[in-house]
Amino acid sequence: MVHRSKLSLVSVTALGLIAAACGGGGTVSNASPRISSVPQQSVAGGTALTLDLADYTTDREGTTVTYAVTSGGGSFAGSTYSNTFDTMGTYTVAFTATDGDKTTTGSFEVRVTSADFAVVKQDNNGLHLLDTATNAFVTIAASTLAPAMATGLADGRLVYQLGNPSQLWIFDPMTRQTTRLRPNSTGAVMYRAKTSDGKIVFTDGPSTDMAVCIYNPTTGVTRELDQGAIVTFTTEVNADDLVFYEVGTSGQADVYYYDPANDNTVAVGAGATDEQIQAVLPNGACVFTRVGTGGEADLFYYRVGTGLVEIGADVSALDTRHKTYNAYGGDSQVVFTALNGTDREIYSWNPANGQTTTIASGADQVYDGIGAGDEVVYHTVVSSTEHDVYFYDLDDATAATVRNGSDVNTVLAVTSDGSTAWAILGRSGSTDDMLAVSLVSSPATQTWGAGSAVATTVGVLTNGDVVGEAADGTELCAFDVSAGTWNTPITGAGLSLEGNGLDAGDFVYTVTATSQVDLSMWDASGTTSVTVSNTTGDDAFAARTENGTLLFTRVVAGNTNTDLFVWNGTAETRLTEEDSASLLHDHTVLGQYAGSR
């Protein structure tokens, strides 16, 4: 038998060993930090993501944990990760967490949901997206076929063409994948229009017999709507996403619409003579022409729920006259010209009551433009040496003379700041003058008298201001539509308006100095010009971005290629250099768009 005292000693010894183990003795190893699942993060493009990983990390011993990025970019300050990602897309960030002894690895995904893109062509075969918030590039295509931008979609996808006959492609910056539409086609696949939710209308085949198709990038499904579209093919998408299009029958076109919501096609105009789409109106209607019995072009209006109505049918004198669509008003009024012998007369038709109103008749009247407040501007051809300008307001029937002089007055632009509309005129009687005339019942005229003949074209800025130029490049002058005055002219050599500047009323222009072309910007708020670039090498303006920067190209001294630069209002940054093969390339900005998802 076992002696009691020995039994007690064994028990005490065992309990001591257990207590030592539970008390943190050196026989138990340190545990690694534990990382729980980190949910996917979302952030808008150009915005820094910050994420505290301490919320997802525990250490059994309570030791301070340190973090480090192993891939995916960014950095840690303590346990907080931060990074601004290049552009739209999904990124994986890998990191480590260590307690000084042991290390655990973890990762999480970040979804960048939006971007403002500039589409950049490299040489004549490369295509890239430039994120104008981060100045990061994404390569789309590099081929032997010339690329061209078709359109950008609201979800960020880019639609582009390659080659001739054209291939039609879609690039998704979220997945970085490209999709070719109708890859087995032996004809031209060409972009035609898009719906508000990003469906693509395109044609496929020879110009004498094209298929009309619609593609849904979300589902990847193509639906063929019709066959037989001919070279005069036109398509328009209205505010309700109805796709109006033409198909040929015996060499003449008929008009149909396709409703994506109901997946059905409806005949709009299927007469025995040629019909051609002219426009879709704010109320969703479509305007098209039809060849009448006397060979004239008649105008028709079609709206779902209303049906087909002939425009101007309430005026019998218009029955046999050739009619030309001009424009539409804010309430979908249709402005059109009707030929009366050798004279043109201008009318408006109101779909609300079906009534036609005479705007100008009795002489040769020529439509020139329409203002934001529905002011129809036109001129009367009195003779070969006299053209007089008038306007008529569709909303309140206000009519007034813009200018009646014994010379030829030419309407260069119709513009507005949303309050007062203005017509900008040039005139043969004084070629050094450019006039701004308010479109009100008693018009006021503001004159810019240049030191030489003014150009026959003007630039209209996004805020409605107008920039006029001297034809010889020695002057620029801006008309402030809100103030109703011409600014002090800018003088120099090689002056030419290039585009909108950074803020409302700003504009970029070229100036020649010591035989090179430089860029400057008129700062409207400061009423002064600032230099964008006067570095050695010719500069060319490319675009004003939605992120408040200016893109331009320059032939860098010693090179012959055009590199791309960005100016943020104070300094420039060169965006393109020689590539990994030490080759230099030309760069051209094809367009811009914004996308989010």
GIJO-V86983 format. One record per helix or strand. SS is the DSSP state (2 for helix, 1 for strand). FROM is the first residue (numbers start at 0). LEN is the number of residues. If there is no record, write none. Layout:
SS;FROM;LEN + SS;FROM;LEN
This chain:
2;3;19 + 1;33;2 + 1;40;3 + 1;48;4 + 2;52;4 + 1;56;2 + 1;65;6 + 1;74;3 + 1;79;4 + 1;88;10 + 1;102;10 + 1;113;9 + 1;125;6 + 1;135;7 + 1;146;6 + 1;157;5 + 1;166;6 + 1;176;5 + 1;187;7 + 1;198;7 + 1;209;7 + 1;220;9 + 1;234;3 + 1;241;8 + 1;251;8 + 1;263;6 + 1;274;6 + 1;285;6 + 1;296;7 + 1;306;4 + 2;315;3 + 1;322;6 + 1;333;7 + 1;342;8 + 1;354;6 + 1;363;7 + 1;374;9 + 1;385;8 + 1;398;5 + 1;407;9 + 1;420;7 + 1;432;6 + 1;444;5 + 1;453;1 + 1;458;2 + 1;465;5 + 1;474;6 + 1;484;2 + 1;489;2 + 1;495;5 + 1;506;7 + 1;515;8 + 1;527;6 + 1;538;6 + 1;549;6 + 1;561;6 + 1;571;3 + 1;586;10
